[in-house]
Amino acid sequence: MRGAPTILHLDMDAFYASAEQAAKPSLRGKPVIVGGLGPRGVVATASYEARVFGVHSAMAMAQARRLCPNAAFLIPRFALYRKVSDSVMRLLHTLSPLVEPLSLDEAFVDLEAGGTEATVEAARAVGERLRTDIRAVTGLTGSVGLAGSKMLAKIGSEQAKPDGLVIIEPGTERDLLGPMSVRTLPGVGPATAETLRRAGIHTVAETREAGEAELVRLLGRAHGTSLFLMAEGRDERPVVAERDAKSISAEDTFDVDVTDRTRVQLEIARLADRCVRRLREAGRSGRTVVIKVRRYDFSTLTRSETLRGPTDDPGVVREAAARLIDSVDTTAGVRLLGVGVSGLADYTQEDLFAQAAQAAQAAQAAHEALEDAGHPPGPERPEAVGERAEEASEGAGKPRHWLPGTDVRHTEYGAGWVQGSGVGRVTVRFEEPWSRPGRVRTFAVDDPALEPSEPLPLLRPDAGPGPAPQGEAADPSPDGTTDPAEGMSQGPREAEGPDGSAGAGGGPGQGQGQPVTSRP
């Protein structure tokens, strides 16, 4: 571990919720909760205004609704979050070639590798400049921790939240860590914490006092030794610029257990296509196809099939996933399905493409032959099933459900977002990130003038003024509507698990807008 604060940890403040507030002027200064909106949904991120009521990430959405019923409940918009994240990561790469992204909203930076002088003053200057640049480029805020190790830098950014900076200076590590919960240390989850609790160990100081030998006895040599070093404030983990993914997957949790076999097969085909899209976006291929099934009683099983070579062909992955799901009894009901690809590579096996093409042609020929003979068609080809599933998942045509937070565009009123829908109607608020809070209007769900649209950038494209500060309360809309949650409805399914999680840290009153320069 280096003594000088040369490791920087950036954590964007309530990232998803802050991005939604920046995009929607009527929600600024109001509680916003982003996540899966169905009965089994969970909170991805809650704004600081919602955290006052006890809402936090990973909480069941049903509980969040009970704690903060007047919040705006929105689906995640990962297309927007990824664009903002890309802008932030580009700023981090100007500081050093060694940037280790942990999620869309969080990363470590090795400042020493970027040539920053190993002094407190130089580190503070870099951190403050980064926070200023992030606000200028994205309109959002991030908290920065600076220390001599990754563990301490992350602790610093958590203490700095929201919108602050904390430097943990050399020599202060043990005093800082001592009173903290043992859960603060990396690698201490619920199971490890419970083992330590039974041994009377609750804080980092008590962990240190227990000694390495006792920790090894309780947790095993590798884990016990690592935990003792962490409790001493010693963390030798380097910043790793590239994290090679071991697998790529897609999964969904259903509001109601799925028992219909045809529906299960359709969902597996849709998930296989979504998995392949992610695979191609990453420029990878994979050799092993895996399905995940969580049944009605929460028991979870996986099945896998290893191909002759790596592929990124949707037909091949769909067929493999279909074969795997055929071996699983789903008649009692499933609550979650997933499809993944592992054994990743940077190339594809060409003969698998030919194999898939031949299979598709054979299936098409058989299908046409049946029709020509006047027989009723047999089971649908996986290719056709997947194509229709992809169209549905991509929002082709009019969606059956307008989910709260969805971007839309009206031929007369312009850009807006869905506040809620039900009984054949959809309520839309028309506003842009750089406008004042907009007017609410209601339409039929199949109104031809209303279409789904891509997210608008958070800052005006002509480099005009950005969003108002996040703490600024929204003015009432012209029609007098002030409650952003009015008309909110639940979506049909839990949203995808987020690529990044909400940063931990203080509530709305903790250092809001005031950077903290140093704490012991």
N, C-alpha and C positions, 0 to 999 in steps of 0.2 A: 504493500500500500504506500502510495506517495503521500508525504505530509502536506505539501502545498495543494491548494484547491484547484486541481487541474482537470477534474471530472465534472462535467455539467450534466444535470438532468433537467429536461424540460417536460412539463406536464401541462397541457392545455386545460383551462378552467372549464369544468362541466361542458366538455366539448360539444357533444351533440345538441344539448339544450341551448348552449350559447349560440351555436350556429343557427338554430331555429329562431331564437330571439333576434339575431341580427338580420335574418331573412324576412321576418314578419314584424313590422313596426308595432302592430297592435299587441304583441306579446311581451314587449320590453318592460322589465320591472315586474312582471307577473310570473306566477309559478308555471313552469313548463316541465312536463314529464314525457320522455321519449322511450319507447320500447314496444313490446308486443301487446296489442290491445285486446286480445282474446281472453277468455276466462283463465287460461293457463299461461298468459304472457308474463314477462318479467320486465322490470325497469332496467333500461340500458344506462340512462343518465337522467338526473333530475337537476333542474336549475337551483341556484342557491336560494331563491325565493321559496321553492318547494321543500328544500332540505330543512327549513325552519319547522316544518310540520312533521319531521321525522322520516321523510321519504329518502331512500338511498338506492344506489345501484344494486342489482341482483335481488331486490325485494319483489315479491309477487305483486303484479299489477292490481289485483283485487284489493290487496291491503293498501296500496298507494292511493287508490280511489277512496277508500274509507278515511284515510288520514288527511287527504287534500282533495276533496271532491270538486272544488272550484278551479282546479288546475286545467291547463290545456294538455290533453293527452294526444300525442302525435306518434305516427309510425316513423321509424328511422329512414333517412334519405341518404343512403351510403354513397350515391353518385356525387352528391354535394360534399359530403365529409371527405371523400377521397381527394377531390380537387383542392380543398383547403389544406388537407394534410400534405399533398404534394408541394404546395407553396411553402409550407413551414419546413419541410425536409430540405428543400433547396436552400433555404436560409441557413440551416444547420450545416450543410455541406460547404458553405462559404467560410465556416469557422475551422473546419478540420476535415481531413479525408476519412477519419475514423468516426463514423456516426452509426450507432446501433439502434434502429427503430424497434420499439417493443410493441407498438400498436399504432393506430392512426394518429393518436394524440399524445404520444409519449416516446421519448428517445434519450439515449445517453450520447455524450460527445466527449472525446478525448482532446482537450484543448492543447495539451502539450504537443500532440502530433501535428497540430495546426500552427505551431510556432508561437503560441501565446506564452508570454513570460510567466514563470511559475511563482507569482506573487499574488497576494490578496487583492491589491489594487488593480492589477491587470485583469484578474478574473472578474472582479466586480464590474469593470468597464465593459468587458465582453458581454456579461449577463444583462446589464442594463441596455446595451445597444440591441441585443437580440430581442428583448421584450418590446422595445420601441419599434423595431423593424416588423415584428409579427403583427402588432396593432396596425401599422401603416399598410401592410400587404393584405391582411385578412379582415381587419376590423374587430378581431377577437383578442382575448388576453391569454397569456400563459404564465405559469409560475416556474421559477428557476431555483434549483438547488446547486450549490458549488461546494465540493469537498475533495478530499484526497482519495476517495474510493466510491464505487458505484452505490454501495449500501447507504453511505452517509449522504451522498448527493441526492438520492431519492428521498431520504428522510427530510433533507433540507427543503426540497420542493413541496413536500406535503405540509411542512410548517409554514411555508410562504403563501399558501393558498388563502384567498384568491388574489391573483394579480400582484405577486410580490417576488422578492428575491431574498434568499437566505444563504449566507456563507458559513460553513462550519470550519472554523480555523483550527490549524494543527494544535494538538495538546488539549483540546476541549472535548474530544470524542467520548472518553469514558464517563465524564460527568454528565454529558448530554444523554447518553444511552441509559445510564443507570436506572432512573425511575420509570423508564418506558416499559410497556407490556412486552413480554417475550414474543408475542405475535408480531412485533415490529420487525424482528429479524427475518431475513430471507430464508425460506425453506421451512418455516414454522407454520403449519396449517392446523386445523382443528384437532386432528389426531395427535400430533406431536405436542400441542399445547395441553391437551388433556393428560397425556403421559407425564408431562412436567408438573402439571397442577397437582396430580396425585402424589407427586414427590415433594410438594410444598414449594415449587418454583413458579413464581408468577411474573417477576420483572427481569430485566436484563441484568441488573446488579445481582440478583439472586442466582441467575444462571451462571454468572461469572464466579460467584462465591462457591457454587457447588463443585467446581473444578472439572477438569477435563475427564478424569477417570470416572467420576460419577455419571457424567453425561454419556460417556461411551457405554457404561453399564446399562443405562436406561434406553439409549437410542441406537446402539451399535457404533462400530469404530468410525466409519465414514461420516455418518450424520452427527455423531457426538463431537468429534474433533472439529468439524466444520462449524458447528454451532458455538463451541467454546471460542474459536477464533473470532467469529462475528461478535460475540458478547464482549470481547476485548477491544472491539473497534477495528479489527484487522480483516480486510476484505481484499484479496489479491486478484479478483476476477478482472480480466482486461475488457476493454470496450471492443466488441467484435463487429466489424463493419458489415459482414454478410452473414445472415442467418439462413442456412439452407433448409427449406421446408422439407419435412419428411413425408407429408401427404397433403392432398387437397381434397376438400369434401364439401358437401352441401346437405343440410338436413332441415326438417320442419317438424314442429310439434302441432298437433291438431286439437282444436277446441273440444271436439267430441271424438271418442275412440272410434277408429275406422274398422269396421267388420266386413264390409263388402270387398270381396276378392278383386273384382275388376277395378274398384277405386284404388286399392293398394297397388295394383300393377301400373295404373296410370300415374300415381304419385311417384313410384320408383322410376318410371321413364322420365318424368319431368325433372326429378332430382338428378338423374344421370346426365341429362342435357345441361343442367345448371352447373354441375361439377365440371363437365368438359369445357364449358365456357370459361370457368375460372382457370382451368388447366392451360388453356390456350392463351389467356391473358397473361399468365405467368411465363409463357414461352416454354412450357414443359410438356412431357408425356409421361405415362406411367404404365407399369407392368402388372400391378395387382389391383383388381377391383374388389371393393369391400362394401357390404351393405350393413346397416345398423338398424335394429328393430327393438324398440322399447314397448313392451306389451302393457296391457291394462293394469297389471299388478306391479308395474315399475321394474320388472325383471328385464334385463337388456341382453341381447345376444348379437353376435356379429358372424357373418359368413364371408369368405373370401375366395377368389379364384385368380390364379396367376396365369397370365397369358404367355404366349411364346416369345413375346418381345414387347417393348414399350409402345404405347399408342396414344393418340389424342383424338381418335375417331369416335364421334358420338354413337354411331351404329354399333361399334364393337363394345363400348362401355354399356350401352343400353341392353344389348343382348346378354352380356355377362351378368349384369344386375338382375335381369329378368330370370335367368337360370337360378341365380342364388335365392331370390325371393320365392321361387317355386318350391324350394326345399324347406321353407319355414311355414309353420301352421299359424295363421293369423285370424282364425275364425273367432277367437275369444275377444279380439279387438286389439288395436295398436294405437298408442298415443304419440309415437315419434317414429319417423323413418329417415334414414340417411344413406347417401351413396358417396363413397370416397375412392380415391385412386392413390396408391402408394408405390414404392419402388420407382421414384421419379428419375427421369433422365432428360437430357437436352436434345434427344433425337427420337424418331419414330421408326417402327419396323414396317417397311413398305408392304410386305406380304399380308399384313393384317388389314391394310386398306383394301387390297384386292379381295381378301376374304369377306370383308363387310360388303363390298360392292356386289360380289357374286351372290351373297345371301339375300341382299335387297332385291336384286334382279330376279332371283328364283321366286321370292315371295310375291313380287309384283306379277310375274308370269302366272303363278298359281292362282292368284286373286282374279286376274283377268279371265283365266280359263273358266273359273267357276261362274263368273258373271255371264260369259258367252254361252255357257251351257244352261243358263237359266236357274242355277242352283243358288240358294241363299248364301251370301258370303260367310266365310268362317271367321275366326278370331282376327282382329285387326293386326296388321304388321306393326312391330315395335317402332319402325321408322315413322309411320303415319301417326301413331299415338304420340311419339315424342315431338313431332312437328306441331301438332295441335296443342300439346302441353306447353311447348315453348311459346307459342303465340299467346296463350292465356297468361303465362307468367310474365311476358314482356308487355302486357297491356294492350295487345293488338285489338282494335275496335273499341267499343264502349265497354268499360269495366262494369261488372255486375254490382260491385261494391266500391263506392268512392270513399277511400279510407282517410281519416283525419290527417291533415298535413300534406296530402298529395298535391303536387303542382299541376295547375290547369291553366288553360288559356281560352278566353271567350272571344268570338269574332268581333263583338262590339265593345266589351268592357276590358279586354286585355288580359294581363297576367294576374293570377290569384292563387289561392290555396283552399283546399276543402276544410271547412270547419266541422261538418258532420253530414250524415245522410240517413234516410229512413223513409218508409212508406212511400217509396217512389219519388222522393225529392232529395235534392242535394243542395246544401248551403255553402256558398263560396264567399270568402272575403277577398276583395280585389285591392291589392297593394303590392308594392315592390320594396326591396330592401332599402332603397334611398328615398322612398316617399313617406308621406304622413300616413297614420293608420287609415285604412281604406273602408269603403262601404261594403256591407253584407247584402248579398242577393241570393234568392232561392230559385232553383230551376228543376225541371223534370230530370230524372237520372239519365234519360236518353235524349236530352236536348241536343240537336245536331250542331248547335253553335259552340258547345262546350267540349273541349278535348284535353286529354292528358298532355303535359308538356315537360320539358327538361327544366331542372332547377336554374334559377337566375343566379349570377355571381353575387357575392355579398357586397362587393363594392361596385359603384357605377363604372361601366366599361370606359367612359370617357374620362376616368380619373377624377371625377367630381367628388364631393363630400361622401364619406362612407356612412355606415349605420350610426345612429345615435348611440351614446354610451349605454351599456347594458343596464345600468341602474335607472335610466330615465323612464318614467312611467308613460304609458301610451295615452294619447288623447282619445276621447270618445270618437267613434266613427260618425260620419255625417248623419247616419240614421239613428244615432243615440245608443248603438250597441256598444257596451264596454266589456262584457264578459267574454273572453276569448274561448271559453270552453262551451259556450252555449251551442247546443245542437250536436255536441260531440257524440259519436257513436262508436261502438266497439267493432273492430275488424274481425274477419272470419278466422284468423290464424295468428299464432304467435310469430313475431318478426324473427328474421334470421338472427343468430347470435352475433353480436357486434364484434368487428375486428379489433376494437379497443374498448376499454372499460372506462367508466368515469373515474377521474382522479379522486383519491381520498383527500380529506383535509377539512379546513374550517368552514364555518357557516358564513352567512352573509355579512355579519359584522366583524369578521376577523380580518383586519388589515385591508378592508376594501379600498382599492385604489391607492394604497400607501405601501410602496416597496420597503421591505425590511432588509437592511443592509447586512446585518450580522447578528447572530445569537450564539451564546455559548452552548 
